[in-house]
Amino acid sequence: MPERTCIACKRKNDQGFFWRVARDFEGRVTLWKGRGRSAYICKEDQCLDVALGKGRLERALRGPVSNEDKRVLREELERIKG
């Protein structure tokens, strides 16, 4: 399995250990879907907070991420975690 790095804590692990965030075909930031440049985030609250709060997601995706996209992404990840 390919190894990836968390954009928040820089921990390396198998791809399945992370959430994959990418842009969809309309330019929105989504979970799992999309092609091309993507970012990986550990499945831990502190990594999600750092990735969404310190501009790391924008740097990883090489473009702006709207506050609405961040809100929707956070809600989706919180729902998955249960």
C-alpha positions, 0 to 999 in steps of 0.5 A, a space after each residue: 500500500 502506498 505511503 502518505 504524509 499527514 499535512 498537519 503532523 507530518 506523520 507517515 503511514 499507509 494511505 488507508 490510515 488517512 483521510 484523503 481530501 481533494 478538489 472535485 470537478 467543480 473546484 469544491 474541496 471534498 473527501 475521497 473524491 477528485 483527481 489530481 492534487 490531494 492532501 492527507 490528514 490523520 484521523 485525529 482531531 488535532 490534525 484536522 484542526 491544524 490542517 483546516 486552521 493554519 492554511 496547510 490545506 490551502 498550501 497542499 492543494 495549491 489554491 484557496 479553500 473557502 470557509 464553506 468548504 472547510 465547514 462542510 468538510 469538518 461536518 462530514 469528517 465529524 459524521 464519519 467519526 461518529 
